[in-house]
Amino acid sequence: MPALEWYGSVGHVGVCLRYIQVYGVCRLVTLWQAIETTGNIGLGRL
């Protein structure tokens, strides 16, 4: 079944993209918190 194989590969790519997206958001949040705790230097007040 080529359709099933195609769906499986697309699903796998979707999982990878979702993981990257969530991981990137977590990185941004921790970076933002680090900036704010450093004393609102530059971008902290945006």
Secondary structure, DSSP 8 states (H G I E B T S, - for coil): -HHHHHHHHHHHHHHHHHHHHHHHHHHHHHHHHHHHHTT--GGGG-
